[in-house]
Every structure is written in C-alpha cells, then in structure tokens.
Amino acid sequence: MKVRVQSVNFTADQKLINFIQEKLNKLDQFHDRVIDGEVFLKVDNNPGKQNKISEIKLNIPGHELVVKKQCKSFEEAAQLGADALRRQLRKHKEKVNAIAS
C-alpha cells in the first residue's frame, strides 16, 4: 500500500516514517482492496505531555476511513490509529459481506 506521510511544521525522521509504513502495511491483511493511505503528523501547542497528533486517512473503494489520535509520542499515536483503522476495516468488510449475501 502506498502511504504518504506529511509532517506539519517539522521534519519527520526516516525511522518514524518507516514505523508508520510498517504499521499501515499490516492493514492489508484485513481488507484486500485498500487503495492508499495518508498520514498527517502535527505537534499541538498545548503545554501538556500529550501534544503529538496523528491523523490517518485510508482510502478504500467508495469510502474514506479517518482516525485522529493524540498521544505522548507519534509512534503511540500511529499504533493506536492503526488499531482503530483495523476495527473500522473489519466492520466495513462485514457490512459489505452481509449486503452481498
């Protein structure tokens, strides 16, 4: 799957981009027609510790799944986002299979 990673107002290192790519590539197991993904990484201005935002958009035929997570680190936000997308993909696939049968 092709994943575009965009970091807003900072430069993401290659290690973080590879981590996100690896997590999102695992989503191909749950839906075989994933087109592509887009990840936006942002740093929030609040003084708290949970100021890293990861917004993930996943394109599948006819739909766009979106998840936004805010955590202490980008890795944690990407992991939680990938888990949430996995649940959404399963629900979507079950819904499509129920309609088709």
Secondary structure, DSSP 8 states (H G I E B T S, - for coil): -EEEEEESSS---HHHHHHHHHHHHGGGGT-TT--EEEEEEEE---SSS--EEEEEEEEETTEEEEEEEEESSHHHHHHHHHHHHHHHHHHHHHHHHHHH-
